[in-house]
Protein backbone atom coordinates (compact mmCIF):
# COMPACT_ATOMS: atom_id res chain seq x y z
CA UNK A 1 0.00 0.00 0.00
CA UNK A 2 1.31 3.45 -0.94
CA UNK A 3 1.44 6.40 1.50
CA UNK A 4 -0.11 9.59 0.13
CA UNK A 5 -0.72 13.04 1.60
CA UNK A 6 -4.32 13.15 0.40
CA UNK A 7 -6.78 11.32 -1.80
CA UNK A 8 -10.31 11.72 -3.12
CA UNK A 9 -13.03 9.46 -1.73
CA UNK A 10 -16.69 9.89 -2.73
CA UNK A 11 -15.98 13.44 -3.89
CA UNK A 12 -14.18 14.51 -0.69
CA UNK A 13 -10.48 15.13 -0.34
CA UNK A 14 -9.20 13.18 2.66
CA UNK A 15 -5.91 14.42 4.11
CA UNK A 16 -3.27 12.77 6.31
CA UNK A 17 -5.22 13.65 9.46
CA UNK A 18 -8.33 11.94 8.07
CA UNK A 19 -10.23 15.18 7.65
CA UNK A 20 -12.22 16.38 4.70
CA UNK A 21 -12.69 20.02 5.68
CA UNK A 22 -9.42 21.16 4.19
CA UNK A 23 -8.88 24.18 1.99
CA UNK A 24 -8.08 21.80 -0.86
CA UNK A 25 -11.56 20.31 -0.56
CA UNK A 26 -13.16 23.76 -0.79
CA UNK A 27 -10.96 24.72 -3.74
CA UNK A 28 -11.95 21.53 -5.53
CA UNK A 29 -15.67 22.26 -5.10
CA UNK A 30 -15.19 25.86 -6.27
CA UNK A 31 -13.25 24.61 -9.30
CA UNK A 32 -15.99 22.14 -10.22
CA UNK A 33 -18.65 24.86 -9.92
CA UNK A 34 -16.55 27.18 -12.10
CA UNK A 35 -16.23 24.51 -14.79
CA UNK A 36 -19.99 23.88 -14.69
CA UNK A 37 -20.65 27.63 -15.00
CA UNK A 38 -18.23 28.15 -17.89
CA UNK A 39 -19.59 25.16 -19.82
CA UNK A 40 -22.92 26.99 -19.98
CA UNK A 41 -21.51 30.23 -21.44
CA UNK A 42 -23.81 30.02 -24.46
CA UNK A 43 -26.79 29.88 -22.08
CA UNK A 44 -25.65 32.95 -20.11
CA UNK A 45 -25.04 34.91 -23.32
CA UNK A 46 -28.38 33.94 -24.88
CA UNK A 47 -30.83 36.77 -25.52
CA UNK A 48 -33.61 34.26 -26.22
CA UNK A 49 -33.74 32.86 -22.68
CA UNK A 50 -35.35 34.76 -19.82
CA UNK A 51 -33.52 35.55 -16.61
CA UNK A 52 -35.80 33.14 -14.73
CA UNK A 53 -34.83 30.27 -17.04
CA UNK A 54 -31.14 31.14 -16.61
CA UNK A 55 -31.52 31.16 -12.82
CA UNK A 56 -33.21 27.75 -12.93
CA UNK A 57 -30.38 26.37 -15.06
CA UNK A 58 -27.84 27.89 -12.65
CA UNK A 59 -29.49 26.26 -9.64
CA UNK A 60 -29.79 22.87 -11.32
CA UNK A 61 -26.26 22.75 -12.73
CA UNK A 62 -23.85 25.10 -10.97
CA UNK A 63 -25.26 25.43 -7.47
CA UNK A 64 -25.83 21.68 -7.19
CA UNK A 65 -22.18 21.00 -8.03
CA UNK A 66 -20.84 23.59 -5.59
CA UNK A 67 -23.11 22.66 -2.68
CA UNK A 68 -22.30 18.97 -2.60
CA UNK A 69 -21.34 18.66 1.05
CA UNK A 70 -20.53 15.42 2.78
CA UNK A 71 -21.79 14.94 6.33
Secondary structure, DSSP 8 states (H G I E B T S, - for coil): ----SEEEETTEEEETTS-S-SHHHHHHHHHHHHHHHHHTHHHHH-SSS-HHHHHHHHIIIIIHHHT----
